[in-house]
Amino acid sequence: MMIPAQRVILHLDLDAFFCSVEELRDPTLRGARFAVGGTPRQRGVVASCSYPARMFGVRSAMPMAQALRACPDLLVIPGHYEAYDEMSQAVMESLRAVSPAVEQVSIDEAFVDITHGFEDAQSLAQRLQADVRDRLGLPCSVGVASNKLVAKIATEVGKASAPRGYPPNAVTIVPPGTEGPFLAPLPVRMLWGVGPKTEERLAQRGVKTIGDLALCPVDELVEMFGQYGRELNARARGSDTSPVVSTHDIKSISQEVTFPRDVADSAMLRGTIRELADTVGRRLRKAGMAATVVKLKLRWADFSTISRQTRLKEAADGDELIGGTALALFARAWKPARPIRLVGVGVSGLVPPVRQLQLWEETSTETPALQRAVDTVRDRFGTYAIRRGSSLRNAPR
């Protein structure tokens, strides 16, 4: 793919997205200290937290028990993921009205190639931000630069420099030719590809900022990291040629959870897989699709990760079949008593569902009518309004 010599890339990040949607669902939450996620009793983790809660040190991915210690009056709200999906799709449609070149990288984040736009970047970014805020009621922050790398970091810088306690609603523009100076004073960990171990190795060489990394001799970086060191140096100078890859169709659906403490308890792991499969199944039905492939992801305590998948005999969207298949993959992949840090369930090979009357359907525990009834209750009252008895038995007390 040919990359234009001078591109204009916009990056949009919805501010505290899950919490923003919950505030639309329940306006009394505005200004409150609350978090979306599971309860401490369920070994819950903070999926998102309001900006007033962040003033007390509450952060995403924090164990909910720890969040409650930091903020004792924190309200814990169960997630309404179907509502998040719907709002996310509405935001993406707003972006596609600006440019067909939209790359959605997560439920609340996307890149847009606006190279051939008729407005100047600042005006377009502000107009897009106002549209998402006024029409959908969602705050968002925007970064604009000549490439994806710098545009995303621009968004992060804008959010970090905004006043605390409120959605940042930041717009940060990095003019062409200023990428290097913009990145130079930032900590090296903000650069794509620099994780904790890489940051530690660079710090041992006195490299603490992105500017330090840009000045580091390429030969030294290659000696430290192989050919990847050359790429790190290019990124530190603000160079990134990766294109905006537009993907309109849903190709897969997945859900995963990272445990606050590594888990080696078989019953708890199986219960978690069942709950993840229920969430995936509900999202699958909401999208009006069925899956032909079920996937399982496991991350061990040492951070090594495996993925296993199997193809179904026919496309399905039921929780029971998805969960049972994921459990079968788990039985073959898990080594008893080996602690697990993360578990995920996903589906792919999505096709429109085909309903066929089966001879045994009258006695099935998973009829479409029952599945719809459960979905309706969960849509209205939250994910945990109806739970499997096995998950309740296996929940820590």
C-alpha positions as CSV (number, residue, x, y, z in Angstrom):
1,M,0.0,0.0,0.0
2,M,1.3,3.4,-1.0
3,I,1.6,5.9,1.9
4,P,1.1,9.6,1.1
5,A,4.1,11.7,1.6
6,Q,2.2,14.0,4.0
7,R,-0.7,12.4,5.8
8,V,-3.1,13.8,8.4
9,I,-4.2,11.2,10.9
10,L,-6.8,11.8,13.6
11,H,-7.0,9.7,16.8
12,L,-10.1,9.7,18.9
13,D,-10.4,8.3,22.4
14,L,-13.7,8.3,24.3
15,D,-13.1,9.6,27.9
16,A,-14.0,7.1,30.6
17,F,-16.3,5.5,28.0
18,F,-18.1,2.9,30.1
19,C,-18.8,5.4,32.9
20,S,-20.0,8.0,30.3
21,V,-22.5,5.5,29.0
22,E,-23.7,4.7,32.5
23,E,-24.2,8.4,33.2
24,L,-26.4,8.6,30.2
25,R,-28.4,5.6,31.5
26,D,-28.6,7.1,35.0
27,P,-28.0,10.9,35.2
28,T,-27.8,10.8,39.0
29,L,-24.3,9.2,38.6
30,R,-22.9,12.5,37.1
31,G,-20.3,13.9,39.5
32,A,-20.4,10.7,41.6
33,R,-17.5,8.5,42.6
34,F,-18.3,5.2,40.9
35,A,-16.6,2.3,39.0
36,V,-17.9,-0.2,36.4
37,G,-16.8,-3.7,37.0
38,G,-17.3,-6.8,39.2
39,T,-17.7,-6.8,43.0
40,P,-14.9,-7.8,45.3
41,R,-16.7,-10.9,46.2
42,Q,-16.4,-12.0,42.6
43,R,-12.7,-11.0,42.5
44,G,-13.9,-8.1,40.4
45,V,-11.6,-5.7,38.6
46,V,-12.3,-2.0,37.7
47,A,-13.2,-1.9,34.0
48,S,-13.7,1.9,34.1
49,C,-14.0,4.6,36.7
50,S,-15.4,8.1,36.9
51,Y,-13.1,11.1,37.0
52,P,-14.2,12.0,40.6
53,A,-13.2,8.5,41.6
54,R,-9.8,8.9,40.0
55,M,-9.1,11.8,42.4
56,F,-9.0,9.1,45.1
57,G,-6.5,6.9,43.2
58,V,-9.0,4.5,41.6
59,R,-7.7,3.3,38.3
60,S,-8.8,0.9,35.5
61,A,-7.6,-2.7,35.9
62,M,-7.3,-2.2,39.7
63,P,-8.9,-5.0,41.9
64,M,-12.2,-3.7,43.1
65,A,-11.4,-4.5,46.7
66,Q,-8.3,-2.2,46.4
67,A,-10.5,0.5,44.8
68,L,-12.9,0.4,47.7
69,R,-10.1,0.7,50.2
70,A,-8.9,3.8,48.3
71,C,-12.4,5.2,48.0
72,P,-14.7,3.7,50.6
73,D,-17.9,5.3,49.3
74,L,-17.2,4.1,45.7
75,L,-20.4,3.0,43.9
76,V,-19.8,-0.3,42.0
77,I,-21.9,-0.5,38.8
78,P,-22.2,-3.8,36.8
79,G,-21.3,-3.4,33.2
80,H,-24.0,-3.1,30.5
81,Y,-21.8,-4.2,27.5
82,E,-24.6,-4.2,25.0
83,A,-25.2,-0.5,25.6
84,Y,-21.5,0.1,25.2
85,D,-21.4,-1.8,21.9
86,E,-24.3,0.3,20.6
87,M,-22.8,3.6,21.6
88,S,-19.4,2.6,20.1
89,Q,-21.0,1.7,16.8
90,A,-22.8,5.1,16.8
91,V,-19.4,6.9,17.4
92,M,-17.8,4.9,14.6
93,E,-20.6,5.9,12.2
94,S,-19.8,9.6,13.1
95,L,-16.2,9.0,12.2
96,R,-17.1,7.3,8.9
97,A,-19.2,10.4,8.0
98,V,-15.9,12.3,8.1
99,S,-13.8,9.8,6.2
100,P,-14.3,6.2,5.0
101,A,-10.8,5.4,6.3
102,V,-11.6,4.5,9.9
103,E,-9.6,1.9,11.9
104,Q,-11.3,0.9,15.1
105,V,-8.7,-0.4,17.5
106,S,-10.9,-1.0,20.5
107,I,-14.5,-0.3,21.7
108,D,-13.6,3.3,22.6
109,E,-10.7,4.2,20.3
110,A,-10.1,4.7,16.5
111,F,-7.9,6.3,13.9
112,V,-9.2,8.3,11.0
113,D,-7.2,9.2,7.9
114,I,-8.3,12.8,7.1
115,T,-5.5,13.5,4.6
116,H,-7.9,14.6,1.9
117,G,-10.3,16.5,4.1
118,F,-11.5,20.0,3.1
119,E,-11.3,21.5,6.6
120,D,-8.1,22.3,8.5
121,A,-7.3,19.7,11.1
122,Q,-8.0,21.8,14.1
123,S,-11.5,22.8,12.9
124,L,-12.4,19.2,11.9
125,A,-11.2,17.8,15.2
126,Q,-13.2,20.3,17.2
127,R,-16.3,19.7,15.0
128,L,-16.0,15.9,15.4
129,Q,-15.6,16.2,19.1
130,A,-18.6,18.5,19.4
131,D,-20.7,16.1,17.3
132,V,-19.9,13.1,19.5
133,R,-20.6,15.2,22.6
134,D,-23.8,17.0,21.5
135,R,-25.4,14.3,19.5
136,L,-24.4,11.2,21.5
137,G,-23.7,12.8,24.9
138,L,-20.1,11.3,25.1
139,P,-17.0,13.3,26.0
140,C,-13.9,12.4,23.9
141,S,-10.3,13.5,23.4
142,V,-8.6,13.9,20.0
143,G,-5.1,14.0,18.7
144,V,-4.0,14.9,15.2
145,A,-0.6,14.4,13.6
146,S,1.1,13.1,10.5
147,N,1.0,9.5,11.6
148,K,-0.8,7.1,13.9
149,L,2.0,6.9,16.5
150,V,2.2,10.6,17.1
151,A,-1.6,11.1,16.9
152,K,-2.2,8.6,19.6
153,I,0.5,10.0,21.9
154,A,-0.9,13.5,21.2
155,T,-4.3,12.3,22.6
156,E,-2.6,10.8,25.7
157,V,-0.6,14.1,26.3
158,G,-3.8,16.1,25.9
159,K,-5.7,13.9,28.4
160,A,-2.8,14.0,30.9
161,S,-2.5,17.8,30.9
162,A,-6.2,18.5,31.4
163,P,-7.6,19.5,34.8
164,R,-8.2,16.5,37.1
165,G,-11.7,15.4,38.3
166,Y,-13.4,16.0,34.9
167,P,-13.4,14.5,31.4
168,P,-10.4,16.0,29.6
169,N,-12.2,16.8,26.3
170,A,-8.7,17.6,24.9
171,V,-7.8,18.4,21.4
172,T,-4.0,18.2,20.7
173,I,-2.5,19.0,17.3
174,V,1.1,18.2,16.3
175,P,2.0,20.2,13.2
176,P,4.0,18.4,10.5
177,G,7.7,18.7,11.1
178,T,7.4,19.1,14.9
179,E,7.0,15.4,15.7
180,G,10.5,15.0,17.2
181,P,10.4,18.1,19.4
182,F,6.9,17.1,20.6
183,L,8.0,13.6,21.6
184,A,11.4,14.5,23.0
185,P,10.5,15.4,26.6
186,L,8.0,12.5,27.1
187,P,8.9,9.4,29.1
188,V,10.2,6.6,26.9
189,R,7.4,4.3,28.2
190,M,4.9,6.3,26.2
191,L,6.4,5.0,22.9
192,W,4.8,2.0,21.2
193,G,6.8,-1.1,21.8
194,V,8.4,0.0,25.1
195,G,7.2,-2.2,27.9
196,P,8.5,-2.5,31.5
197,K,11.5,-4.7,30.6
198,T,12.6,-2.5,27.6
199,E,12.1,0.6,29.7
200,E,14.4,-0.9,32.4
201,R,17.1,-1.9,30.0
202,L,17.0,1.6,28.4
203,A,17.2,3.3,31.8
204,Q,20.4,1.3,32.6
205,R,21.9,3.1,29.6
206,G,20.6,6.4,30.8
207,V,17.8,6.6,28.3
208,K,14.7,7.9,30.1
209,T,12.9,10.2,27.6
210,I,11.9,9.6,24.0
211,G,14.4,12.4,23.1
212,D,17.2,10.3,24.7
213,L,16.2,7.3,22.6
214,A,16.2,9.4,19.4
215,L,19.8,10.5,20.1
216,C,20.9,7.0,21.0
217,P,23.2,5.5,18.3
218,V,21.3,3.0,16.2
219,D,24.1,0.5,16.4
220,E,23.8,0.4,20.2
221,L,20.1,-0.1,20.0
222,V,20.6,-3.0,17.5
223,E,23.1,-4.5,19.8
224,M,20.6,-4.4,22.7
225,F,17.4,-5.3,20.9
226,G,18.3,-6.7,17.5
227,Q,16.7,-5.2,14.4
228,Y,13.8,-4.0,16.6
229,G,16.3,-1.4,18.0
230,R,16.3,0.3,14.6
231,E,12.5,0.5,14.7
232,L,12.6,1.9,18.2
233,N,14.9,4.7,17.1
234,A,12.7,5.6,14.1
235,R,9.6,5.8,16.3
236,A,11.5,8.0,18.8
237,R,12.1,10.4,16.0
238,G,8.3,10.5,15.2
239,S,8.5,8.2,12.2
240,D,5.6,5.8,11.5
241,T,4.3,4.6,8.1
242,S,1.6,2.2,9.3
243,P,-1.6,2.8,7.3
244,V,-5.1,3.3,8.7
245,V,-6.7,-0.1,8.0
246,S,-10.4,0.3,7.6
247,T,-12.5,-2.6,8.9
248,H,-16.3,-2.3,8.8
249,D,-17.4,-5.8,9.5
250,I,-17.3,-7.6,12.9
251,K,-14.9,-10.5,12.4
252,S,-14.7,-11.8,15.9
253,I,-16.1,-11.3,19.4
254,S,-14.1,-12.0,22.6
255,Q,-14.1,-11.3,26.3
256,E,-11.3,-11.8,28.8
257,V,-10.4,-11.2,32.4
258,T,-7.1,-10.7,34.2
259,F,-7.2,-12.0,37.8
260,P,-5.9,-9.7,40.6
261,R,-4.1,-12.8,41.9
262,D,-3.0,-15.8,39.8
263,V,-5.6,-18.6,40.0
264,A,-5.0,-22.3,40.1
265,D,-8.4,-23.4,41.4
266,S,-10.1,-25.5,38.7
267,A,-13.7,-24.8,39.8
268,M,-13.1,-21.1,39.8
269,L,-11.4,-21.1,36.4
270,R,-14.3,-23.2,34.9
271,G,-16.9,-20.9,36.4
272,T,-15.1,-17.9,34.9
273,I,-14.9,-19.5,31.5
274,R,-18.7,-20.1,31.7
275,E,-19.4,-16.4,32.5
276,L,-17.1,-15.2,29.8
277,A,-18.8,-17.5,27.3
278,D,-22.2,-16.2,28.4
279,T,-21.1,-12.6,27.7
280,V,-19.6,-13.5,24.3
281,G,-22.8,-15.4,23.4
282,R,-25.0,-12.4,24.4
283,R,-22.9,-10.0,22.3
284,L,-23.0,-12.5,19.4
285,R,-26.8,-12.6,19.5
286,K,-27.0,-8.8,19.9
287,A,-24.9,-8.5,16.6
288,G,-27.4,-10.9,14.9
289,M,-24.6,-13.4,14.2
290,A,-23.6,-17.0,14.8
291,A,-20.0,-18.4,15.2
292,T,-18.3,-21.3,13.5
293,V,-15.1,-21.1,15.6
294,V,-14.7,-21.0,19.4
295,K,-11.4,-19.8,20.9
296,L,-9.8,-20.0,24.4
297,K,-6.9,-17.8,25.6
298,L,-4.8,-18.6,28.7
299,R,-2.0,-16.5,30.1
300,W,0.2,-18.2,32.8
301,A,1.7,-16.6,35.8
302,D,5.0,-16.1,33.9
303,F,3.1,-14.1,31.2
304,S,3.5,-16.8,28.5
305,T,0.3,-17.0,26.6
306,I,-1.4,-19.7,24.5
307,S,-4.5,-19.8,22.3
308,R,-6.5,-22.8,21.3
309,Q,-9.5,-23.0,19.0
310,T,-11.9,-25.5,17.4
311,R,-14.4,-25.4,14.6
312,L,-18.0,-26.2,15.4
313,K,-20.0,-28.7,13.3
314,E,-22.4,-25.9,12.5
315,A,-22.7,-22.2,13.3
316,A,-24.1,-21.5,16.8
317,D,-24.9,-18.5,19.1
318,G,-25.9,-20.3,22.3
319,D,-24.1,-19.8,25.6
320,E,-24.2,-23.6,26.4
321,L,-22.4,-24.7,23.3
322,I,-19.9,-21.9,23.3
323,G,-19.1,-22.4,27.0
324,G,-19.0,-26.2,26.7
325,T,-16.6,-26.0,23.8
326,A,-14.4,-23.5,25.6
327,L,-14.3,-25.8,28.6
328,A,-13.3,-28.7,26.4
329,L,-10.4,-26.6,25.1
330,F,-9.5,-25.7,28.6
331,A,-9.5,-29.3,29.7
332,R,-6.9,-30.2,27.0
333,A,-4.8,-27.1,27.5
334,W,-4.6,-26.5,31.3
335,K,-2.0,-28.2,33.4
336,P,-3.6,-28.9,36.8
337,A,-2.5,-26.6,39.6
338,R,-0.5,-24.3,37.2
339,P,-1.6,-20.7,38.1
340,I,-3.4,-18.7,35.5
341,R,-3.2,-14.9,35.2
342,L,-5.7,-14.3,32.4
343,V,-8.4,-16.3,30.7
344,G,-10.4,-15.3,27.6
345,V,-13.1,-16.8,25.4
346,G,-13.8,-15.7,21.9
347,V,-15.6,-16.6,18.7
348,S,-14.9,-16.0,15.0
349,G,-16.0,-17.2,11.6
350,L,-19.2,-15.2,12.1
351,V,-22.2,-15.9,9.8
352,P,-25.9,-15.1,9.9
353,P,-27.7,-17.6,12.3
354,V,-29.9,-20.3,10.8
355,R,-32.6,-21.8,13.0
356,Q,-33.5,-25.5,12.4
357,L,-36.1,-27.4,14.4
358,Q,-34.3,-30.4,16.1
359,L,-36.1,-33.5,17.3
360,W,-34.7,-33.0,20.8
361,E,-35.4,-29.3,20.9
362,E,-38.4,-29.7,23.3
363,T,-36.1,-31.0,26.1
364,S,-33.1,-28.7,25.4
365,T,-31.9,-26.5,28.2
366,E,-31.0,-23.8,25.7
367,T,-33.9,-22.9,23.4
368,P,-33.8,-19.6,21.5
369,A,-36.8,-18.4,23.6
370,L,-35.1,-19.1,26.9
371,Q,-31.9,-17.5,25.6
372,R,-33.9,-14.4,24.6
373,A,-35.6,-14.2,27.9
374,V,-32.3,-14.3,29.8
375,D,-30.8,-11.7,27.5
376,T,-33.8,-9.4,28.1
377,V,-33.4,-9.6,31.9
378,R,-29.6,-9.0,31.7
379,D,-30.1,-6.0,29.3
380,R,-32.5,-4.4,31.7
381,F,-30.9,-5.3,35.1
382,G,-27.3,-6.0,34.3
383,T,-24.9,-8.9,33.6
384,Y,-25.2,-10.4,37.0
385,A,-29.0,-10.3,37.3
386,I,-29.1,-13.9,36.2
387,R,-26.1,-16.1,36.9
388,R,-25.3,-19.8,36.7
389,G,-25.6,-21.8,39.9
390,S,-22.1,-23.1,39.3
391,S,-20.6,-19.6,39.2
392,L,-22.3,-18.8,42.6
393,R,-21.0,-22.0,44.2
394,N,-17.5,-21.3,42.9
395,A,-17.4,-17.6,43.8
396,P,-14.9,-16.8,46.7
397,R,-16.7,-16.0,50.0
